[in-house]
Amino acid sequence: MRQPSLIARRVAAASVSLVVAAGAAACGPEDNDAKSSGGDSRPHKGGTLTVLNSNPQSDFDPARLYTSGGGNVPSLVFRTLTTRNREDGAAGAEVVPDLATDTGRPSKNATVWTYTLKKGLKFEDGTPITSADIKYGIERSFAAELSGGAPYLRDWLIGGADYQGPYKDKKGLDSIETPDELTIVFHLNKPEGEFPYLATQTQFTPVPKAKDKGTKYEEHPVSSGPYKVVKNENDGERLTLERNTYWSASTDAERKAYPDSIDVRSGLDSSVINQRLSSSQGADATAVTTDTNLGPAELAKVTGDKELASRVGTGHFGYTNYIAFNPKVKPFDDPKVRQAISYAIDRSSVINAAGGSSLAEPATTYLPNQKSFGYAPYDLFPAGESGNAAKAKELLAQAGHKNGLTVTLTHSNSKDFETSPEIATAIQDALKKAGITVKLQGLEENDYSDKIHSAKTEPGFFLAHWGADWPSGGPFLAPIFDGRQIVKDGANFNTGFLDDKSVNDEIDAINKLTDLDEAAKRWGALDKKIGEQALTVPLFHPVYKRLYGKSVKNIVISDWTGVLDISQVSVK
């Protein structure tokens, strides 16, 4: 998941976003079901599930969606080669087969990946799903008019960088082969041991070429999942899904498909959503949200009500809020200044500004504290709970600032409890104790995003955050610290402009590994190595707290998305 403007699409839908360590979901299916259904925790088929969201499910085309693990609402309609494991907590961070019989068979040093489709797969009209449909679905995601999805295929597939999609190039991509109706082979230009994670993205959804209507395909995409779209109003503001009768549970071990229909209503104010879920009147009794958290004030109210508290789902998503430094801007070109600020940070006050310990957990590592990311605990500049002003002053004196210094902190004016004025003010107060005067520069969201993502305008000291495209250290560390990903003219995310050959080489070495557990250990070690350069100050990991209706059962919240998985819930 990326900065706010990009991550919102995936986390809000899985929701990339938007988005948000250690630990599994605080409420599992049995506990919550027993509390909310009079002791009958057994899920039953039937009924209508209502989804109340702030953000519309726009661009409902598998080529255009940027989701993590296939998304939440999208994964009800779009199946992919692989998908996320639909289990609580850490177990849910694993990748498992979906349309394919396994998670992929690597060869030639993980530059070739082969998949075999399960037998008996069908579209909503009863026609068989073939490897050619998956190849075509991927190829159309390269068309300029269908942009918006994850960029990895363009970077990883041989010939992907120059391919313009099937509308302009009917020959297709030679790097995707379909030797028969059940086999598909991908040829990559470099080793990628995490290809099974990428294969969870909706771009791997099969699309029948004869039914493709280009930009209008989103109005009625052909379903390969348990539900089909029967109505799409105002570009995803209102989606009505009903059962796909040709979907077979025998080919799908992940989606339960308990409700008969699903009614997705978006464009609602967050306070209205939480009020409706709290009251649980009428259809709202069988309602959930996939993108609206409880705020600090709402959470305080809910916590005091046992019945409401029993209907709060708690989840963790791979996401880190942090301070970013631009070492090209003085005085942040001096590592001792960056280290001094790291020591001076008062994480307790920052967490309070983020909504309290129920909504944020302290971070001293860049990687989220979950096993799948390779989390290895370290605290290179121990500030304690309230900051180490004395150590900070000592370092400042060594850097030639014995009388302190004045800096400017850039932040967003959005009330997001992440990069907002509340967080900036908490940092300002903490650094003052260390003799650092902080001037605050608040910008409107679009201006803020443009400024911090441009190599030409990036400030020296600003608030940032990053979320995962999948639960691994790769999509977390590489975009931020791989020197080859520095973008001079365009959206740049390597905020520290780090171009360290040893770091770049280790990223390449880890990418060759197909043993994801071994890769995770290496990502954790690399995180610590990068952390020694003090290019960021990790602050906290957000926690999701979301209400659900009183008649909703079978609550599953994985560490992959951090939010309730609507493919598992029952409403009857």
Secondary structure, 3 states (H helix, E strand, C coil): CCCHHHHHHHHCCCCCCCCCCCCCCCCCHHHHHHHHCCCCCCCCCCCEEEEECCCCCCCCCCCCCCCCCCCCCHHHHCCCCEEECCCCEHHHHCEEECCECCCCEEECCCCEEEEEECCCCECCCCCECCHHHHHHHHHHCCCHHHCCCCCHHHHHECCCCCCCCCCCCCCCCCCEEEEECCEEEEEECCCCCCHHHHCCCHHHCCCCHHHCCHHHHHHCCCCCCCEEEEEEECCCCEEEEEECCCCCHHHCCCCCCCCCEEEEECCCCHHHHHHHHHHCCHHHHHEECCCCCCCHHHHHHHHCCHHHHCCEEEECCCEEEEEEECCCCCCCCCHHHHHHHHHHCCHHHHHHHCCCCCCEEECCCCCCCCHHHCCCCCCCCCCCCCCCHHHHHHHHHHCCCCCCEEEEEEEECCCCCCCCHHHHHHHHHHHHCCCEEEEEEEECHHHHHHHHCECCCCCCEEEEEEECCCCCCHHHHHHHHCHHHCCCCCECCCCCCCCCHHHHHHHHHHHCCCCHHHHHHHHHHHHHHHHCCCCEEEEEEECEEEEECCCCECCCEECCCCCECCCCCECC
